Amino acid sequence: MAIRKALDAAALALALCAGMCGCGKTLAGGTSAGAGAPALGAGALEGHGTATVATKNTTRLGGADPVSDAAAVALAVYPGLTAATRPQAVVLVDRHDWPAALVASTLAGRPLHAPLLFTDADSVPSVSASALAAMAPTGAAGVEGAQTISVGDAPAPARYRSRAVRAGDVAALAVAVEQLGSALRKRSPNRVIVTALDAPPAMTMPAAGLAAQSGAPILLVQRDRVPAATAAELARLAQPTIYVVGPSSVVSGQALSELRHYGPVRRIGGTDPATNAIAVARFSDGTFGWGVLEPGHGLAFANASRPLDGPAAAPLAATGDYAPLLLLEAPDAIPGALGSYLGDLQPGTPTSGPVHGVYNHGWLIGDESAISAGTQASIDAILQISPREGSEPEVG
C-alpha cells in the first residue's frame, strides 16, 4: 500500500507539472516555449489512461495497451517543445499487424530516428492522434518532406504529408522497409537482423530495439525456410553479416543453412523470452550490438505478453540512454535469469564516494497490468548504486 501511495503521488506531481507547463509557464532554465509552440507533450495524453510514474531509478511510460505505450514513449523522446524536440517523421503501424510493427522498428534508428504510433485498420486512435499533434513532425527531406510514414496497411492521417510503405506479403514488406532505410542512408546495409515471422512474438521482440540501436534492418524468414523475397534481397546485398535473433525453436538449423548461402551468420538466442532478451542485450560483435555487461546503462522493461511494446519502446534504444529491451513474463515477478543479470549490472560505490559512481536507469513500459508497482519498486532497488566497493571511473 505504501508503494502504491508513493507512485500515485509521483504521478500526481508529474501531472501537475504538465498542467503548469501547458498553461504557459516557463521551462527549466527560464526558457519559454514561445508563442505558437506546440503543446507540451506530456499533457497530450491526459485523459487517455497514460501515466508517467517515476522512482529514483525508474520511469514508467504508458497505459493499459500498446497504443498508449507507444504514444507515451514517443512523447518522452520527442515532447515537441522546441524545434530540436520535434521528429522529422512519425511511423504509423496498424496495431493488429505485428510483423509490420517489428520491421518498422529500424526506422527508429539512424538516420530518421522516427518514433512509432499505432493505428487501427482505418483510423487513428485519439491517443495516437494527440501524440502526433503534440510532436508536430517537421518532415523528412529523404522522403519528400513526409511527416508520417504508414507501414503496411496503416492509414495516412489527414492534414499531414504522408508516405506509404506497402507490399504483397510480410517478407516483402520487410524488404521494402529495408530499402527505404537504405535510400535514407544512401547506402545498402552490410549487416542485417533476421528473425522468424511465424515465431511466438515474445521471442522476436528484442529484435526491435537491436534494429533501432544499430540501424540494421530486420528481414523475415519462416522457421524452416527463407521466403523468396528475403532470399532475393539478401542475394542483392552481397554477403552481409546476418544476425539471427532467436534459438532453433524460432529459426531452425535448416533455415540457418539456407541463410549461410547469403552471408556469415551469427545466432543470438535464449530458451525463453527473458533469457532471449538478455542474450540480445549481452551480445556484441565488434561495433555491432549492445554488449551490456557492466553498470551504467539505460534498460527498458516490458511484459512478454504485450509484444507490441517491443516496437513501441524502440525509440528508447536509439536515443537518450540507449536502452536494450528486457522482458518480464508476469507483472508480479522478475524472472530468475533477469534478476541475476540485473545483479551483475548493479553498480558499486567507488572509494571517492557515490557521486563519482555510474548509474543505471530503467524505463518500464505499460501500466500495472504489465508491470506491477511492487515489481517497479524491486527493479528500482536492484538498479540502485550499492554500498559495496565499485571501480573508480576514469576522469579525463
C-alpha positions in Angstrom: 0.0 0.0 0.0 2.9 2.4 0.8 4.4 1.8 -2.6 1.1 2.4 -4.3 0.6 5.7 -2.5 4.2 6.8 -3.3 3.7 6.0 -7.0 0.3 7.8 -7.1 1.9 10.8 -5.5 4.7 10.8 -8.1 2.1 10.6 -10.9 0.1 13.4 -9.4 3.2 15.6 -9.2 4.1 14.9 -12.8 0.5 15.6 -13.9 0.5 19.0 -12.1 3.9 19.8 -13.7 2.5 19.0 -17.1 -0.6 21.1 -16.4 1.5 24.2 -15.4 3.7 23.9 -18.5 0.6 23.7 -20.6 -0.7 26.9 -19.0 2.3 28.9 -20.4 4.8 28.6 -17.5 8.4 28.9 -18.4 10.5 25.7 -18.8 13.6 24.7 -16.8 16.3 27.3 -17.0 13.8 30.1 -17.6 13.3 29.4 -21.3 9.8 29.9 -22.5 8.3 27.7 -25.2 7.3 30.8 -27.0 4.2 31.9 -28.9 2.9 29.4 -31.3 5.0 26.5 -29.9 3.4 23.0 -29.9 1.5 22.0 -26.8 3.6 20.2 -24.1 3.9 16.6 -25.0 3.0 15.2 -21.5 -0.3 17.0 -21.5 -1.3 15.5 -24.8 -2.0 12.1 -23.2 -4.1 13.4 -20.3 -7.5 11.6 -20.3 -6.1 8.7 -22.3 -5.2 6.4 -19.4 -1.5 7.1 -19.9 0.7 7.9 -17.0 4.4 8.7 -16.3 5.4 7.4 -12.8 8.9 7.8 -11.6 11.0 6.5 -8.8 14.6 7.4 -8.2 16.0 4.9 -10.7 12.9 4.1 -12.9 10.4 5.8 -15.1 7.1 4.2 -16.2 5.7 5.2 -19.6 2.4 4.1 -21.0 -1.0 2.8 -20.1 -3.4 -0.1 -20.4 -2.4 -1.1 -24.0 0.4 -0.7 -26.6 -1.3 2.2 -28.3 -0.9 4.3 -25.1 2.6 2.9 -24.5 3.8 3.9 -28.0 2.4 7.4 -27.6 4.0 7.8 -24.2 7.4 6.7 -25.4 7.1 8.9 -28.5 6.4 11.9 -26.4 9.2 11.1 -23.9 11.6 11.1 -26.8 10.0 14.0 -28.8 8.0 16.2 -26.5 7.6 18.8 -29.3 8.5 21.8 -27.1 11.2 23.1 -29.4 12.4 22.6 -33.0 15.1 20.2 -31.6 12.4 18.1 -29.8 10.2 17.5 -32.9 10.9 14.4 -35.0 11.4 14.5 -38.8 8.7 11.9 -39.3 6.5 9.5 -37.3 5.9 5.9 -38.3 2.3 4.6 -38.2 1.5 0.9 -38.0 -1.8 -0.9 -37.6 -1.9 -2.4 -34.1 -3.1 -5.7 -35.5 -0.1 -6.1 -37.8 2.7 -7.5 -35.6 5.2 -8.2 -38.4 4.8 -4.6 -39.8 5.4 -3.1 -36.3 8.5 -5.3 -35.9 10.2 -4.4 -39.2 9.2 -0.7 -38.9 11.4 -0.5 -35.7 14.5 0.0 -37.7 13.2 3.4 -38.7 13.5 4.5 -35.0 17.3 4.3 -35.6 19.6 6.5 -37.7 19.2 8.5 -39.8 15.5 9.0 -39.4 15.0 8.4 -35.7 11.3 8.2 -36.2 9.0 7.2 -33.2 6.2 4.8 -33.8 2.5 5.2 -33.2 -0.2 2.6 -33.6 -3.4 2.9 -35.6 -6.5 0.9 -36.3 -7.2 -0.5 -39.7 -9.0 2.6 -41.0 -8.5 5.3 -38.4 -6.0 6.8 -35.9 -6.9 6.4 -32.2 -7.3 9.6 -30.3 -4.3 8.9 -28.1 -2.1 8.5 -31.2 -3.6 11.5 -32.9 -3.0 13.6 -29.8 0.6 12.5 -29.6 1.2 13.1 -33.3 -0.2 16.7 -33.0 2.0 17.4 -29.9 5.2 16.2 -31.7 4.4 18.2 -34.8 6.8 16.3 -37.1 8.8 18.7 -39.3 9.0 16.5 -42.4 11.9 14.3 -43.6 13.8 15.5 -46.6 14.8 12.0 -47.6 11.1 11.0 -48.1 10.0 14.2 -49.9 9.1 16.0 -46.7 6.8 13.3 -45.4 5.7 13.9 -41.8 4.2 10.4 -41.4 5.2 7.0 -42.9 2.4 4.4 -42.9 3.9 0.9 -42.9 1.7 -1.9 -44.1 -2.0 -1.2 -44.1 -1.9 1.7 -41.6 -4.0 4.7 -42.8 -2.5 8.0 -43.6 -3.9 10.7 -41.3 -5.4 13.8 -42.7 -3.5 17.1 -42.8 -0.1 15.5 -42.8 2.3 14.9 -45.7 2.4 11.1 -45.8 4.4 8.3 -47.4 3.2 4.7 -47.6 5.3 1.6 -47.5 3.4 -1.4 -48.7 4.0 -4.8 -50.2 2.2 -8.0 -51.1 3.3 -10.1 -48.1 5.1 -9.5 -44.8 8.5 -10.7 -46.1 8.3 -8.3 -49.0 7.2 -5.6 -46.6 10.4 -6.1 -44.6 12.4 -5.7 -47.8 10.5 -2.5 -48.6 11.3 -1.0 -45.2 14.9 -2.0 -45.6 15.1 -0.4 -49.0 13.6 2.8 -47.6 16.2 2.8 -44.9 18.9 2.3 -47.5 17.7 5.2 -49.5 17.7 7.4 -46.4 21.3 6.3 -45.5 22.3 6.5 -49.2 23.9 3.0 -48.9 22.9 -0.6 -48.6 23.4 -2.3 -45.2 26.3 -4.7 -44.6 24.6 -6.1 -41.5 21.0 -7.3 -41.2 18.9 -8.8 -38.5 16.8 -11.9 -39.3 14.0 -13.4 -37.2 11.0 -15.6 -38.0 7.6 -14.2 -38.9 5.9 -17.4 -37.7 7.6 -17.5 -34.2 6.0 -16.5 -31.0 6.2 -12.7 -31.0 7.7 -12.6 -27.5 10.7 -14.4 -28.8 11.3 -11.8 -31.6 10.5 -8.6 -29.5 14.2 -7.9 -28.7 15.0 -7.5 -32.4 13.1 -4.2 -32.4 15.4 -2.5 -30.0 18.5 -4.0 -31.6 17.4 -2.7 -35.0 16.8 0.8 -33.7 20.1 0.9 -31.8 22.2 -0.4 -34.7 20.3 0.9 -37.7 20.4 -2.6 -39.1 17.1 -3.6 -40.9 15.0 -6.6 -39.9 14.3 -9.2 -42.6 11.9 -12.1 -42.1 12.1 -15.8 -42.6 9.9 -18.7 -41.6 11.1 -21.2 -39.1 12.3 -23.7 -41.6 12.8 -21.8 -44.8 13.8 -18.4 -46.3 11.0 -16.8 -48.3 11.7 -15.8 -51.9 11.6 -12.0 -51.2 14.1 -12.3 -48.3 16.4 -14.6 -50.3 16.4 -12.2 -53.3 17.2 -9.2 -51.1 20.0 -11.0 -49.2 21.5 -12.0 -52.6 21.3 -8.4 -53.8 23.1 -7.2 -50.6 26.1 -9.3 -51.4 27.2 -11.2 -48.4 26.0 -9.1 -45.4 26.6 -10.3 -41.9 23.3 -11.9 -40.8 22.4 -11.8 -37.1 19.6 -14.3 -36.3 17.5 -13.4 -33.2 16.1 -16.4 -31.5 17.0 -20.0 -30.7 16.4 -23.0 -33.0 12.8 -23.1 -32.0 12.4 -19.7 -33.7 14.8 -20.1 -36.7 15.7 -23.7 -37.3 19.1 -25.1 -38.3 17.6 -25.8 -41.8 16.8 -22.1 -42.2 20.3 -21.2 -40.9 21.8 -23.4 -43.5 19.9 -21.6 -46.2 20.9 -18.2 -44.8 24.6 -19.1 -44.9 24.4 -19.1 -48.7 23.9 -15.3 -48.5 26.5 -14.3 -45.8 28.1 -15.2 -42.5 25.5 -16.0 -39.8 25.6 -15.3 -36.1 22.8 -16.6 -33.8 21.7 -14.6 -30.7 19.2 -16.5 -28.6 17.9 -17.9 -25.3 15.5 -20.6 -24.5 12.6 -18.4 -23.3 11.5 -14.7 -23.7 13.5 -13.5 -20.7 16.8 -15.2 -21.5 16.4 -14.5 -25.2 16.2 -10.7 -24.4 19.2 -11.0 -22.1 21.2 -12.7 -24.8 20.5 -9.8 -27.2 21.4 -7.2 -24.5 24.7 -9.0 -23.8 25.6 -9.7 -27.4 28.3 -7.7 -29.3 30.3 -8.4 -32.5 32.8 -5.7 -33.0 30.9 -2.5 -33.2 27.6 -4.3 -33.6 25.3 -5.0 -30.7 24.7 -3.8 -27.2 27.4 -5.6 -25.2 25.8 -4.5 -21.9 27.9 -6.4 -19.4 28.7 -3.7 -16.8 26.9 -1.0 -14.9 25.9 2.4 -16.2 23.2 1.8 -18.8 19.6 2.5 -19.6 17.4 -0.5 -19.7 13.8 -0.9 -21.0 11.4 -3.4 -19.3 8.3 -4.8 -20.9 5.9 -7.7 -20.4 6.4 -10.5 -22.9 2.6 -10.9 -23.2 2.4 -7.5 -24.9 4.7 -7.9 -27.9 3.8 -4.6 -29.5 5.6 -2.9 -26.6 8.8 -4.0 -28.2 8.4 -1.8 -31.3 6.8 0.9 -29.1 9.9 1.0 -26.9 12.3 1.1 -29.9 12.9 4.9 -29.8 14.4 4.4 -26.3 17.0 2.1 -27.8 18.2 4.8 -30.3 18.4 7.9 -28.1 18.8 9.2 -24.6 20.5 6.4 -22.5 20.1 3.8 -25.3 18.2 1.1 -23.5 18.0 -2.5 -24.7 14.8 -4.4 -24.1 14.4 -6.8 -21.2 11.3 -8.9 -20.7 9.2 -10.0 -17.7 6.9 -12.9 -18.2 4.4 -11.9 -15.5 3.6 -8.5 -14.0 4.4 -9.5 -10.4 7.7 -11.3 -10.7 11.2 -10.8 -12.0 12.4 -14.0 -13.8 15.4 -15.6 -12.1 17.7 -15.1 -15.1 16.7 -11.4 -15.3 17.3 -10.9 -11.6 20.8 -12.4 -11.9 21.6 -10.3 -14.9 20.4 -7.1 -13.2 22.6 -8.1 -10.2 25.6 -8.3 -12.5 24.8 -4.7 -13.7 24.3 -3.2 -10.2 26.9 -0.6 -9.7 29.1 -0.4 -6.5 30.3 2.8 -4.8 33.8 3.9 -5.8 36.2 4.8 -2.9 35.8 8.5 -3.7 32.1 8.3 -3.0 28.8 7.6 -4.8 28.7 11.0 -6.5 31.5 9.6 -8.7 29.8 6.3 -9.5 28.0 5.1 -12.5 24.2 4.7 -12.6 21.5 2.6 -14.3 18.1 3.8 -15.3 15.0 1.6 -16.0 12.2 2.5 -18.4 9.1 0.5 -17.6 6.6 0.1 -20.5 2.9 -0.1 -19.6 0.6 0.2 -16.6 0.4 -2.1 -13.6 -1.3 -4.8 -15.6 2.0 -5.2 -17.5 4.5 -4.4 -14.6 3.2 -4.1 -11.1 4.1 -1.3 -8.7 5.8 -3.9 -6.5 7.9 -5.1 -9.4 8.8 -1.4 -10.2 10.0 -1.0 -6.7 12.1 -4.2 -6.9 13.7 -3.0 -10.2 14.3 0.4 -8.7 16.2 -1.2 -5.8 18.3 -3.5 -7.9 19.3 -0.7 -10.2 20.4 1.5 -7.3 24.1 2.0 -6.7 25.1 -0.3 -3.8 27.3 0.3 -0.8 29.8 -2.3 -1.9 33.1 -1.0 -3.3 33.0 -0.4 -7.0 35.5 0.6 -9.6 36.6 4.2 -9.9 35.6 5.7 -13.2 38.4 7.2 -15.3 38.3 11.0 -15.4 39.6 12.8 -18.4 
